[in-house]
Structures are given as structure tokens and as C-alpha cells.
Amino acid sequence: MTAQPIDHHGDAHDPDAILAALPERYHEAFLADYRAAMQAAMHHTWQWQQLTQTLHLWHLRSVAYSAPGYEQARAEAAAGIADVPAEQVIPGWAELVATHGRTA
């Protein structure tokens, strides 16, 4: 048995995995942020945390941006269309309605 490094982040900090998960329209923005963070970390070791943070944030974005319905929800939000039921946004909505005797 050989010792293997522990990978706490999996693909979350893998630039290739992030790039593969991102829709193509976001590739240039990711690469620009990644390259800037890499350059900063190369010149100042204390900025290594910024690189890991950049990769983590872009991993989260890749999950959101590639989710089914994301582009439609984004377009609706930009157009000011609010079509999210209150019970999905406001915790305890059903209890509030029952307490105040109003219908949703």
C-alpha cells in the first residue's frame, strides 16, 4: 500500500474540470480570472489563497451556469419577470398565510 495525497476539493479546484463543466460562453471570463490569480500567486505566495478562492468560486459558477433552466431563469430575471412561487422563497410561507387568513 502506498500513501496517496488527500484531495479535499476533488474537481472543485481542477481548472480543466471547471472549464469542461462551464458553458462555452463563460470560458474566456474563467480563463482571464484564473490566469490573473495564477500570476498573482506566482509573484506573491501569500496570494495562493486568492487562487484557490478563484477556482472554488468558478467551480460553484460552473454548477449553476450548467444547471438545466439556468439560462431561462437568468433571462427572466434580467427582464424583470418574477415567476417563483412565494413558498419556494419565503420560509414558513404556508404558516404566514394560515395565520393571516389570506390566500397566496
C-alpha positions, 0 to 999 in steps of 0.5 A: 500500500502506498500513501496517496495525497488527500484531495479535499476539493476533488474537481472543485479546484481542477481548472480543466474540470471547471472549464469542461463543466462551464458553458462555452460562453463563460470560458474566456471570463474563467480563463482571464480570472484564473490566469490573473490569480495564477500570476498573482500567486506566482509573484506573491505566495501569500496570494495562493489563497486568492487562487484557490478562492478563484477556482472554488468560486468558478467551480460553484459558477460552473454548477449553476451556469450548467444547471438545466433552466439556468439560462431561462431563469437568468433571462427572466430575471434580467427582464424583470419577470418574477415567476417563483412561487412565494413558498419556494422563497419565503420560509414558513410561507404556508404558516404566514398565510394560515395565520393571516387568513389570506390566500397566496 
